[in-house]
């Protein structure tokens, strides 16, 4: 007895094909997996500075050789009892084979796991720095083992809960600002995780835009460090010389104007803080100024995105090979430069985001001595543990 005749069988096959095709299209169009990483609040470095909010950083580390430079970056951010920093380290391990992806705190890792030894070396480097800055910096350490094609999910998950800055390829999904770190801190031979050369000279390249403002906000924190020299190099088109607004260019946003003016005022009272203007006509002259930086600096900080129609960048966009670094960051990726580079991208979104006040520091009178010391801050007040089950 025939269960299905030829006509019914053909109809079933056509129906399955239609349902499969339409379902896939609807899922692609209606389901956006990146929505689970989106934040409803503003989590930027600029926001922490303007609203006295604790700075939280997520460092994504591939290998132990990157730790000394990342510790330098922490040192330059100048954690203090009045302006503490919470750090979350995430050791990224490429997972091969059919094993399940894992995200766990370092202290829960299996000691027999071959990845545990390298994770321990990474943790030791940060813990030594934490011990030297007790009461000003607190750290938690995690390991994420997953295929590199999907490891950005673990990064975004950690960032969604705790952080303000980390790295590519999650810049379009991250619920906070993102920074790509080009580490050129190598010395002859293998570097020790527990010993690193402290940065002394930092430069910030400012052209215009939200990302440059975010980078400048971080550099203003560095500028408070008594042992770090910070130089802001402000690129302006020659037409700005004929503008009645002598402080900034005509296209600069008001918020950027205030930030630039704050830095200039700060430089008047700090001998190690400098403001320089470079007047250029096009991208060729911009390149000449950047090429002249040589080996003067240990670190250069720059925003990722700029107005590609800007006269300052005219002609440079045709040569950009790494869009994730931006036009200027792509130039610094050249082997002609020997300093480390931090490319900053501000959190995606507009001003409609609510302010994140969950980590706002208490305001209380200062005691004698260091004016940055906050008398009410303690490890218990300034640190929030991570709940891995709330994902």
MARBA-174150 format. One line per 5 residues: their letters; for each residue x, y negated, z of N, C-alpha, C. Coordinates in steps of 0.2 Angstrom, whole numbers, plus 5000, padded with zeros to 4 digits. Atoms other than C-alpha are relative to their C-alpha. Layout:
BEGIN
a> X:Y:Z:X:Y:Z:X:Y:Z ~ ...
//
This chain:
BEGIN
xxxxx> 5004:5006:5000:5000:5000:5000:5004:4994:5000 ~ 4996:5006:5000:5007:4983:4995:4998:4995:5006 ~ 5001:5005:4995:5008:4971:5010:4999:4993:4997 ~ 5000:5006:5003:5012:4956:4999:5000:5001:4992 ~ 4999:5000:5007:5009:4954:4980:5005:4995:4998
xxxxx> 4995:5005:5003:5021:4944:4969:4998:4993:5001 ~ 5002:5007:4999:5011:4928:4970:5000:4998:5007 ~ 4999:5002:4993:5010:4928:4989:5007:5000:5002 ~ 4993:5000:4999:5028:4932:4990:5004:4994:4998 ~ 4997:5006:5003:5033:4918:4979:4998:4994:5004
xxxxx> 5003:5006:4996:5022:4906:4989:5003:5000:5007 ~ 4997:5000:4994:5030:4911:5005:5007:4997:4999 ~ 4993:5003:5001:5048:4908:4998:5000:4993:4999 ~ 5000:5007:5002:5043:4891:4991:4998:4996:5006 ~ 5002:5004:4993:5035:4886:5008:5006:5000:5004
xxxxx> 4994:5000:4996:5051:4892:5017:5005:4994:4998 ~ 4995:5005:5003:5062:4881:5005:4998:4993:5002 ~ 5002:5007:4999:5051:4866:5007:5000:4998:5008 ~ 4999:5002:4993:5050:4867:5026:5007:4999:5002 ~ 4993:5001:4998:5069:4870:5028:5002:4993:4997
xxxxx> 4997:5006:5003:5073:4856:5016:4997:4993:5004 ~ 5003:5006:4997:5060:4843:5024:5002:5000:5007 ~ 4998:5000:4993:5065:4848:5042:5007:4997:5001 ~ 4994:5003:4999:5083:4845:5039:5001:4993:4998 ~ 5000:5007:5001:5080:4828:5031:4997:4996:5006
xxxxx> 5003:5004:4995:5068:4823:5045:5005:5000:5006 ~ 4995:5000:4995:5081:4828:5058:5006:4995:4999 ~ 4994:5005:5001:5095:4818:5050:4997:4993:5001 ~ 5003:5007:5000:5083:4803:5048:4998:4998:5007 ~ 5003:5002:4994:5075:4804:5065:5004:5001:5006
xxxxx> 4996:4998:4994:5088:4811:5077:5007:4997:4999 ~ 4993:5003:5000:5103:4801:5081:5004:5002:5007 ~ 4997:4997:4994:5114:4811:5093:5004:4994:5004 ~ 4996:5005:4997:5125:4795:5097:4995:4996:5005 ~ 5005:5004:4996:5109:4787:5106:5002:5002:5007
xxxxx> 4999:4998:4993:5113:4797:5122:5006:4997:5003 ~ 4994:5003:4998:5130:4788:5123:4999:4992:5001 ~ 5000:5008:5000:5123:4770:5121:4998:4998:5007 ~ 5001:5003:4994:5123:4759:5136:4994:4995:5000 ~ 5005:5006:5000:5108:4747:5141:5003:4994:5003
xxxxx> 4996:5006:4996:5121:4736:5150:5006:4998:4996 ~ 4993:5002:5003:5136:4726:5144:5005:5002:5004 ~ 4994:4998:4996:5152:4734:5149:5006:4998:4996 ~ 4994:5003:5003:5166:4723:5143:5005:4998:5005 ~ 4995:5003:4996:5182:4717:5150:4999:4993:5001
xxxxx> 5002:5007:4999:5176:4699:5147:4995:5000:5005 ~ 5005:5000:4995:5161:4703:5158:5003:5001:5007 ~ 4998:4999:4993:5171:4709:5172:5004:4994:5003 ~ 4997:5006:4998:5181:4693:5172:4995:4995:5002 ~ 5005:5005:4999:5166:4682:5171:4996:5001:5006
xxxxx> 5005:4998:4995:5156:4691:5184:5003:5003:5006 ~ 4996:4997:4995:5169:4697:5196:4998:5007:5001 ~ 5001:4993:5000:5166:4715:5192:5006:5004:5000 ~ 4994:4996:5000:5178:4729:5196:5001:5003:4993 ~ 4998:4997:5007:5188:4735:5180:5000:5007:5001
xxxxx> 4999:4993:5000:5186:4753:5176:5002:5002:4993 ~ 4997:4998:5006:5197:4761:5163:5000:5008:4999 ~ 5000:4993:5001:5196:4778:5155:5006:5001:4995 ~ 4994:4999:5004:5213:4784:5148:5000:5007:4997 ~ 5000:4993:5003:5213:4798:5135:5007:5001:4998
xxxxx> 4993:4998:5001:5230:4807:5135:5000:5006:4996 ~ 4998:4993:5004:5236:4820:5122:5005:5004:5003 ~ 4994:4996:4997:5253:4824:5130:5003:4996:5005 ~ 4997:5003:4994:5264:4820:5144:5005:4994:4998 ~ 4996:5006:5003:5275:4808:5133:4997:4994:5000
xxxxx> 5003:5007:5000:5262:4795:5133:4999:4997:5007 ~ 5002:5002:4993:5260:4794:5152:5004:4994:5002 ~ 4996:5006:4998:5275:4781:5155:4997:4994:4997 ~ 5002:5007:5003:5268:4768:5143:4993:4999:5003 ~ 5007:5001:4997:5250:4771:5150:5000:4997:5007
xxxxx> 4998:5003:4993:5257:4768:5167:5002:4993:5000 ~ 4998:5007:5001:5265:4752:5161:4994:4996:4998 ~ 5006:5003:5002:5248:4747:5154:4996:4998:5006 ~ 5003:5001:4994:5241:4749:5171:5003:4995:5004 ~ 4996:5005:4996:5255:4740:5180:4999:4993:4997
xxxxx> 5001:5007:5002:5252:4725:5168:4993:4998:5001 ~ 5007:5002:4999:5234:4725:5171:4999:4997:5008 ~ 4999:5003:4993:5239:4719:5189:4994:5002:5005 ~ 5005:4998:4995:5228:4729:5201:5002:4997:5007 ~ 4999:5002:4993:5226:4721:5218:4994:5001:5004
xxxxx> 5006:4999:4996:5215:4722:5233:4994:4995:4999 ~ 5006:5005:5002:5205:4707:5227:4997:5002:4993 ~ 5002:4999:5007:5204:4713:5209:5002:5008:4999 ~ 4998:4993:5001:5205:4732:5210:4998:5003:4994 ~ 5001:4996:5006:5205:4745:5196:4998:5007:5002
xxxxx> 5001:4993:4999:5197:4762:5195:5002:5003:4993 ~ 4998:4996:5006:5205:4774:5183:4998:5007:4999 ~ 5002:4993:5001:5199:4790:5175:5004:5002:4994 ~ 4995:4997:5006:5212:4800:5165:4996:5006:4997 ~ 5003:4994:5004:5206:4813:5152:5005:5003:4996
xxxxx> 4995:4997:5004:5218:4825:5146:4997:5004:4994 ~ 5003:4997:5006:5213:4830:5128:5004:5006:4998 ~ 4996:4994:5002:5217:4848:5124:4996:5003:4994 ~ 5003:4998:5006:5213:4855:5107:4998:5008:5001 ~ 5003:4993:4999:5202:4871:5108:5000:5004:4994
xxxxx> 5000:4996:5006:5205:4885:5096:4997:5006:5001 ~ 5003:4993:4999:5196:4901:5093:4992:4999:5002 ~ 5007:5001:4998:5178:4904:5100:4999:4999:5007 ~ 5001:5001:4993:5181:4899:5118:4995:4994:5000 ~ 5004:5005:4999:5168:4887:5125:5003:4994:5002
xxxxx> 4997:5007:4998:5172:4868:5127:4999:4999:5007 ~ 5000:5001:4993:5176:4863:5144:5002:4993:5002 ~ 4998:5006:4997:5176:4847:5154:4999:5001:5007 ~ 5000:4999:4993:5181:4848:5172:5005:4996:5003 ~ 4994:5004:4996:5191:4839:5186:5006:5004:5000
xxxxx> 4994:4997:5001:5209:4843:5186:5001:5005:5006 ~ 4998:4996:4994:5209:4851:5204:4996:5006:4999 ~ 5004:4994:5001:5196:4864:5198:5003:5005:4994 ~ 4997:4997:5005:5207:4870:5184:5003:5007:5002 ~ 4997:4994:4998:5213:4888:5184:5008:4999:4999
xxxxx> 4993:5001:5000:5231:4888:5188:5004:5005:4995 ~ 4997:4996:5005:5235:4902:5176:4999:4998:4993 ~ 5001:5003:5006:5228:4892:5162:5007:4997:4997 ~ 4994:5003:5002:5243:4887:5151:5000:4992:4999 ~ 5000:5007:5000:5236:4870:5149:5000:4996:5007
xxxxx> 4999:5003:4993:5236:4867:5168:5006:4997:5001 ~ 4994:5003:4999:5254:4864:5168:5001:4993:4998 ~ 4999:5006:5003:5254:4850:5156:4995:4995:5003 ~ 5004:5005:4997:5239:4842:5164:5002:4998:5007 ~ 4997:5002:4994:5248:4843:5181:5005:4995:4999
xxxxx> 4995:5005:5001:5262:4833:5174:4997:4994:4999 ~ 5003:5006:5002:5251:4820:5167:4997:4997:5007 ~ 5003:5002:4994:5241:4819:5184:5006:4997:5005 ~ 4994:5002:4995:5258:4818:5194:5002:4993:4998 ~ 4998:5007:5002:5263:4802:5184:4995:4995:5002
xxxxx> 5005:5005:4997:5247:4793:5188:4999:5000:5007 ~ 5001:5000:4992:5246:4799:5206:5006:4996:5003 ~ 4994:5004:4997:5264:4792:5209:4998:4993:5000 ~ 5002:5007:5001:5258:4775:5202:4994:4998:5005 ~ 5006:5001:4995:5242:4777:5213:5003:4999:5007
xxxxx> 4997:5000:4993:5252:4780:5229:5004:4993:5001 ~ 4997:5007:5000:5262:4764:5225:4996:4994:5001 ~ 5005:5006:5000:5246:4754:5224:4994:5002:5004 ~ 5005:4998:4996:5236:4761:5238:4995:4994:5002 ~ 5005:5005:4998:5220:4751:5241:4999:4995:4994
xxxxx> 5001:5004:5006:5221:4743:5224:4998:5003:4994 ~ 5001:4996:5006:5220:4757:5212:4998:5007:5002 ~ 5002:4993:4998:5210:4773:5213:4999:5004:4993 ~ 5000:4996:5006:5211:4787:5200:4996:5007:5001 ~ 5003:4993:5000:5201:4803:5196:5003:5003:4993
xxxxx> 4997:4997:5006:5208:4816:5183:4996:5006:4998 ~ 5004:4995:5003:5199:4827:5171:5004:5003:4994 ~ 4998:4997:5006:5203:4839:5157:4994:5002:4995 ~ 5005:4998:5005:5193:4841:5141:5003:5004:4995 ~ 4998:4996:5005:5196:4856:5131:4994:5001:4995
xxxxx> 5006:4999:5005:5186:4856:5114:5004:4999:4993 ~ 4997:5001:5007:5189:4856:5095:5001:4993:4999 ~ 4999:5007:5001:5196:4839:5090:4994:4997:4996 ~ 5005:5003:5004:5182:4837:5078:4994:4998:5004 ~ 5006:5002:4995:5169:4836:5093:5002:4998:5006
xxxxx> 4998:5002:4994:5180:4831:5107:4998:4993:5002 ~ 5002:5007:4999:5174:4813:5105:4993:5000:5004 ~ 5006:5000:4996:5158:4819:5113:5001:5000:5008 ~ 4998:5000:4993:5167:4822:5130:5002:4993:5002 ~ 4998:5007:4998:5175:4805:5129:4995:4996:5001
xxxxx> 5006:5005:4999:5159:4796:5126:4996:5002:5006 ~ 5004:4999:4994:5151:4806:5140:5003:4997:5006 ~ 4997:5003:4995:5164:4801:5152:5000:4992:5000 ~ 5000:5007:5000:5164:4783:5146:4993:4998:5002 ~ 5007:5002:4999:5145:4783:5147:4999:4999:5008
xxxxx> 5001:5000:4993:5146:4786:5166:5005:4995:5004 ~ 4996:5003:4995:5161:4777:5172:5005:4994:4997 ~ 4994:5004:5002:5173:4767:5160:4998:4994:4996 ~ 5001:5006:5004:5176:4751:5151:5004:5000:4993 ~ 4995:5000:5006:5190:4755:5138:5003:5006:4999
xxxxx> 4996:4994:5001:5197:4770:5130:5002:4999:4992 ~ 4997:5001:5006:5201:4774:5112:4996:5003:4994 ~ 5003:4997:5006:5196:4779:5094:5001:5008:5000 ~ 5005:5002:5005:5187:4789:5085:4993:4998:5003 ~ 5007:5001:4997:5172:4784:5097:4998:4993:5000
xxxxx> 5002:5007:5000:5172:4765:5094:4993:4998:4998 ~ 5006:5001:5002:5156:4766:5085:4994:5002:5005 ~ 5005:4997:4995:5147:4776:5099:5001:4998:5007 ~ 4998:5001:4993:5156:4771:5115:4995:4995:5003 ~ 5004:5004:4996:5145:4763:5128:5004:4995:5004
xxxxx> 4995:5005:4997:5160:4751:5132:5005:4998:4995 ~ 4995:5002:5005:5174:4742:5124:5005:5006:4999 ~ 4996:4995:5002:5187:4753:5116:5007:4997:4998 ~ 4993:5002:5002:5206:4751:5114:5004:5006:4997 ~ 4995:4995:5003:5218:4761:5102:5007:4998:5002
xxxxx> 4993:5001:4998:5235:4762:5109:5005:5003:4996 ~ 4995:4997:5004:5250:4764:5098:5006:5000:5004 ~ 4995:4999:4995:5264:4770:5109:5007:5000:4997 ~ 4993:5000:5003:5282:4765:5104:5005:4999:5006 ~ 4996:5001:4994:5289:4766:5121:5006:5005:5001
xxxxx> 4995:4995:4999:5301:4780:5117:5007:4998:5001 ~ 4993:5002:4999:5319:4780:5123:5004:5007:4998 ~ 4996:4994:5002:5333:4792:5119:4999:5006:5005 ~ 5001:4995:4996:5330:4809:5125:4992:5000:5003 ~ 5007:4999:4997:5314:4815:5134:4999:4995:5006
xxxxx> 5001:5005:4995:5306:4802:5145:4997:5004:5006 ~ 5003:4997:4994:5301:4806:5163:4993:4997:5001 ~ 5007:5002:4998:5283:4805:5168:5000:4995:5006 ~ 5000:5003:4994:5288:4798:5185:5005:4993:4999 ~ 4996:5006:5001:5300:4784:5178:4998:4997:4993
xxxxx> 5001:5004:5006:5296:4771:5165:5002:4993:5001 ~ 4998:5007:5001:5302:4754:5159:4994:4996:5001 ~ 5005:5004:4999:5291:4741:5165:5000:4994:4995 ~ 5000:5005:5005:5285:4729:5152:5001:4993:5003 ~ 4999:5007:4997:5290:4711:5154:4998:4995:4995
xxxxx> 5002:5005:5005:5285:4702:5138:4994:5003:4996 ~ 5006:4998:5003:5267:4703:5131:4998:4994:4995 ~ 5003:5005:5004:5260:4694:5116:4993:5002:4998 ~ 5007:5000:5002:5242:4691:5111:4999:4997:4993 ~ 5002:5003:5006:5237:4688:5093:4993:4998:5000
xxxxx> 5007:5002:5000:5222:4677:5092:4998:4997:4993 ~ 5002:5003:5006:5213:4673:5076:4993:4997:5001 ~ 5007:5002:4998:5194:4673:5080:4996:5006:5000 ~ 5004:4994:5000:5180:4684:5084:4999:5003:5007 ~ 5001:4996:4994:5173:4695:5098:5005:5004:5003
xxxxx> 4994:4996:4998:5187:4707:5098:5006:4997:5002 ~ 4994:5004:4997:5200:4694:5100:4998:4997:5007 ~ 5002:5003:4994:5190:4686:5114:5001:5006:5006 ~ 4999:4994:4995:5190:4704:5123:5007:5001:5001 ~ 4993:4999:4999:5208:4706:5120:5003:4994:5004
xxxxx> 4997:5006:4996:5212:4688:5127:4998:5001:5007 ~ 5002:4999:4993:5202:4692:5142:5004:5005:5004 ~ 4995:4995:4997:5213:4707:5146:5007:4997:5001 ~ 4994:5003:4999:5228:4697:5143:5000:4995:5005 ~ 5001:5005:4994:5222:4684:5155:5001:5003:5007
xxxxx> 4999:4997:4994:5222:4697:5168:5008:5002:5001 ~ 4993:4999:5000:5240:4702:5163:5004:4994:5002 ~ 4996:5006:4999:5245:4684:5164:5000:4998:5008 ~ 5000:5001:4993:5241:4684:5183:5006:5004:5003 ~ 4995:4996:4998:5255:4697:5185:5007:4995:5001
xxxxx> 4995:5005:5000:5270:4687:5192:5007:5002:4997 ~ 4994:4998:5004:5283:4698:5183:4999:5001:4993 ~ 5001:4999:5007:5275:4699:5166:4999:4993:4996 ~ 5001:5006:5004:5277:4685:5153:4995:5001:4994 ~ 5005:4999:5005:5262:4683:5142:5000:4994:4995
xxxxx> 5000:5005:5005:5262:4673:5126:4994:5001:4995 ~ 5005:5000:5005:5246:4669:5116:5002:4996:4994 ~ 4998:5003:5006:5249:4665:5098:4993:4999:4996 ~ 5006:5002:5003:5234:4656:5090:5001:4998:4993 ~ 4999:5001:5008:5233:4657:5071:4994:4996:4998
xxxxx> 5005:5005:5002:5223:4642:5064:5002:4998:4993 ~ 5000:5002:5007:5220:4637:5046:5002:4992:5000 ~ 4998:5007:5000:5228:4620:5041:4995:4995:5000 ~ 5006:5004:5000:5211:4613:5039:4998:4998:5007 ~ 5002:5002:4993:5209:4613:5058:5004:4994:5002
xxxxx> 4996:5006:4998:5222:4599:5058:4995:4994:4999 ~ 5004:5006:5001:5209:4587:5051:4993:5001:5003 ~ 5006:5000:4996:5195:4593:5062:4999:4996:5006 ~ 5001:5004:4994:5188:4582:5075:5001:5003:5007 ~ 4999:4996:4994:5188:4596:5088:5007:5003:5000
xxxxx> 4992:4998:5000:5207:4597:5091:5001:5006:5004 ~ 4999:4994:4995:5205:4611:5104:5000:5006:4996 ~ 5001:4994:5004:5199:4624:5092:4997:4999:4993 ~ 5002:5001:5007:5194:4627:5074:4993:4999:5000 ~ 5007:5001:5000:5177:4623:5068:4996:5006:5000
xxxxx> 5004:4994:5000:5171:4641:5066:5001:5004:5007 ~ 4999:4996:4993:5176:4646:5084:4994:4999:5004 ~ 5006:5000:4996:5162:4651:5095:5001:4996:5006 ~ 4999:5003:4993:5159:4641:5111:5003:5004:5005 ~ 4997:4995:4995:5163:4656:5122:5007:5001:4999
xxxxx> 4993:4999:5002:5179:4658:5113:5004:4993:5002 ~ 4997:5007:4998:5183:4639:5115:5001:5000:5008 ~ 4999:5000:4993:5181:4641:5134:5005:5004:5002 ~ 4994:4995:4998:5192:4656:5135:5007:4997:4998 ~ 4994:5002:5002:5205:4648:5125:5003:4994:5004
xxxxx> 4999:5006:4996:5204:4632:5135:5002:5002:5007 ~ 4998:4997:4994:5205:4643:5151:5008:5002:5000 ~ 4993:4997:5000:5221:4651:5145:5005:4994:4999 ~ 4995:5006:5001:5229:4634:5140:5001:4997:5007 ~ 5000:5003:4994:5225:4627:5157:5004:5005:5005
xxxxx> 4996:4995:4996:5232:4643:5165:5008:4999:4999 ~ 4993:5000:5002:5248:4641:5155:5004:4994:5003 ~ 4997:5006:4998:5251:4624:5162:5003:5001:5007 ~ 4998:4999:4993:5253:4631:5180:5004:5006:5001 ~ 4996:4994:4999:5262:4647:5176:5006:5000:4995
xxxxx> 4994:5001:5004:5280:4646:5169:5001:5006:4995 ~ 5000:4994:5004:5278:4664:5162:4995:5001:4995 ~ 5006:5000:5005:5262:4660:5152:5001:4995:4995 ~ 4998:5005:5006:5264:4652:5135:4994:5000:4995 ~ 5005:5000:5005:5252:4646:5122:5003:4997:4994
xxxxx> 4997:5002:5006:5258:4644:5104:4994:4999:4994 ~ 5004:5000:5006:5249:4638:5088:5004:5001:4994 ~ 4997:4999:5007:5253:4644:5071:4995:4997:4995 ~ 5004:5003:5005:5246:4633:5057:5002:5004:4993 ~ 4998:4996:5006:5245:4644:5041:4995:4998:4995
xxxxx> 5004:5002:5005:5237:4642:5024:4996:5006:4997 ~ 5003:4994:5003:5233:4660:5019:5003:5006:5004 ~ 4998:4994:4997:5237:4678:5023:5007:5001:4999 ~ 4992:5000:5001:5255:4677:5016:5003:4997:5006 ~ 4996:5004:4995:5260:4664:5029:4999:5004:5007
xxxxx> 5001:4997:4994:5251:4674:5043:5005:5006:5000 ~ 4996:4994:5000:5261:4690:5038:5007:4998:5001 ~ 4994:5003:4999:5277:4679:5038:5001:4999:5008 ~ 4999:5001:4993:5274:4674:5056:5000:5006:5004 ~ 5001:4994:4996:5269:4691:5062:5007:5004:4999
xxxxx> 4994:4996:5001:5285:4699:5054:5006:4997:5004 ~ 4994:5003:4996:5296:4686:5063:5000:5002:5007 ~ 5000:4999:4993:5290:4693:5080:5006:5005:5002 ~ 4994:4996:4999:5304:4706:5078:4999:5005:5006 ~ 5001:4996:4994:5308:4715:5095:5000:4995:5006
xxxxx> 5001:5005:4994:5304:4700:5106:4996:5003:5006 ~ 5005:4997:4995:5290:4709:5115:5000:5007:5001 ~ 5001:4993:4999:5286:4725:5123:4994:5003:4998 ~ 5007:4998:5002:5268:4725:5119:4997:4994:4997 ~ 5004:5005:5004:5257:4716:5107:4992:5002:5000
xxxxx> 5007:4998:4999:5238:4715:5110:4996:4996:4994 ~ 5004:5003:5005:5226:4711:5096:4993:5003:4999 ~ 5007:4998:5001:5207:4712:5092:5000:5004:4993 ~ 5000:4996:5006:5202:4724:5079:4996:4997:4994 ~ 5003:5003:5005:5189:4715:5069:5000:4993:5000
xxxxx> 5000:5007:5001:5189:4698:5061:4996:4998:4994 ~ 5004:5002:5006:5180:4688:5048:5004:5001:4994 ~ 4996:4999:5006:5187:4695:5032:5000:4995:4995 ~ 4999:5006:5005:5183:4679:5023:5004:4995:5003 ~ 4996:5005:4997:5194:4669:5035:5006:4999:4995
xxxxx> 4994:5002:5004:5207:4659:5026:5007:5003:5003 ~ 4994:4998:4996:5220:4665:5039:5002:5007:4997 ~ 4999:4993:5002:5218:4683:5032:4999:5001:4993 ~ 5001:4999:5007:5216:4679:5014:5005:5004:4996 ~ 4995:4995:5004:5224:4693:5003:5002:5006:5004
xxxxx> 4998:4995:4996:5227:4704:5018:4996:5007:4999 ~ 5005:4995:4999:5211:4715:5017:5002:5005:4994 ~ 4999:4995:5006:5217:4723:5000:5006:5005:5002 ~ 4994:4996:4998:5232:4731:5009:4999:5004:5006 ~ 5002:4997:4994:5223:4738:5024:4999:5008:4999
xxxxx> 5001:4993:5001:5225:4757:5025:4996:5004:5006 ~ 5003:4997:4994:5218:4761:5043:4994:4995:5002 ~ 5005:5005:4998:5201:4752:5045:4999:5001:5008 ~ 5001:4999:4993:5200:4759:5063:5005:4995:5004 ~ 4995:5005:4997:5215:4747:5067:4998:4993:4998
xxxxx> 5001:5007:5002:5208:4732:5058:5006:4997:4996 ~ 4995:5002:5005:5218:4721:5046:5007:4999:5004 ~ 4994:5001:4997:5231:4715:5059:5003:5006:5003 ~ 4998:4994:4996:5232:4731:5069:5003:5005:4995 ~ 4997:4996:5005:5236:4740:5052:5007:4998:4999
xxxxx> 4994:5002:5002:5250:4729:5049:5005:5002:5006 ~ 4996:4998:4994:5257:4733:5067:5002:5007:5000 ~ 4999:4993:5000:5256:4751:5063:5006:5002:4996 ~ 4994:4999:5004:5271:4749:5051:5006:5002:5004 ~ 4994:4998:4996:5287:4757:5057:5005:4994:5000
xxxxx> 4996:5006:5000:5295:4740:5054:5000:4997:5007 ~ 5001:5003:4993:5289:4735:5072:5002:5006:5005 ~ 4998:4996:4995:5296:4743:5087:4997:4999:5007 ~ 5003:5001:4994:5285:4737:5101:4993:5004:5000 ~ 5006:4996:5000:5269:4746:5107:4994:4995:4998
xxxxx> 5006:5004:5002:5252:4739:5101:4994:5003:5003 ~ 5006:4999:4997:5235:4738:5109:4995:4997:4996 ~ 5006:5003:5004:5220:4736:5097:4994:5001:5004 ~ 5005:5000:4996:5205:4731:5106:4993:4999:4996 ~ 5006:5001:5003:5187:4732:5100:4994:5000:5006
xxxxx> 5005:5001:4994:5173:4725:5111:4994:5004:4999 ~ 5006:4996:5000:5157:4735:5115:4995:4998:4995 ~ 5005:5002:5005:5145:4736:5101:4993:4998:5003 ~ 5006:5002:4997:5129:4727:5104:5000:4992:5000 ~ 5001:5008:5000:5122:4709:5106:4999:4998:5007
xxxxx> 5001:5003:4993:5119:4697:5120:4994:5002:5003 ~ 5006:4998:4996:5102:4705:5124:5001:5006:5005 ~ 4998:4995:4995:5111:4718:5134:5000:4997:5007 ~ 5000:5002:4993:5108:4717:5153:5007:5000:5002 ~ 4994:5000:4997:5123:4713:5163:5001:5006:5005
xxxxx> 4999:4994:4996:5131:4728:5172:5003:4997:5007 ~ 4998:5002:4993:5132:4723:5191:5001:5006:5005 ~ 4999:4995:4995:5134:4740:5198:5006:5001:5003 ~ 4993:4999:4997:5152:4738:5202:5002:4993:5002 ~ 4999:5007:4998:5151:4719:5207:5004:5000:5007
xxxxx> 4996:5001:4994:5164:4715:5220:4997:4995:5005 ~ 5003:5004:4995:5158:4708:5236:5004:4993:5001 ~ 4997:5007:4999:5162:4689:5239:5001:4999:5008 ~ 4999:5001:4993:5170:4685:5256:5006:4995:5000 ~ 4995:5004:5000:5182:4672:5262:5007:5003:5000
xxxxx> 4993:4997:5000:5201:4675:5259:5003:4999:5006 ~ 4996:5000:4995:5213:4678:5272:5007:4996:4998 ~ 4994:5003:5001:5230:4670:5274:5005:5004:4996 ~ 4996:4996:5004:5244:4676:5262:4998:5000:4993 ~ 5002:4999:5007:5240:4683:5245:4993:4997:4999
xxxxx> 5007:5002:5001:5225:4673:5239:4996:5005:4996 ~ 5004:4995:5004:5220:4688:5228:4998:5005:5004 ~ 5002:4995:4996:5218:4699:5243:4993:5000:5002 ~ 5007:5000:4998:5200:4704:5246:4999:5004:5007 ~ 5000:4996:4993:5198:4708:5265:4995:5005:5001
xxxxx> 5005:4995:4999:5183:4718:5263:5001:5006:4996 ~ 4999:4994:5004:5189:4730:5250:5004:5005:5003 ~ 4996:4994:4998:5194:4747:5254:4998:5006:4995 ~ 5001:4995:5005:5195:4764:5245:4992:5002:5000 ~ 5007:4998:5000:5177:4768:5251:4996:4995:4996
xxxxx> 5004:5005:5004:5170:4752:5244:5001:4999:4993 ~ 4998:5001:5007:5179:4751:5228:5000:5006:4995 ~ 4999:4994:5004:5178:4768:5222:4993:5004:5000 ~ 5006:4996:5001:5163:4779:5215:5002:5006:4997 ~ 4999:4994:5002:5165:4797:5213:4996:5002:4994
xxxxx> 5003:4998:5006:5160:4806:5197:4996:5006:5001 ~ 5005:4994:5000:5145:4818:5196:5000:5003:4994 ~ 5000:4997:5007:5149:4830:5182:4993:5003:4998 ~ 5006:4996:5001:5132:4838:5184:4995:4995:4997 ~ 5005:5005:5003:5123:4821:5179:5003:4998:4993
x> 4998:5001:5006:5127:4822:5161:4994:4999:4995
//
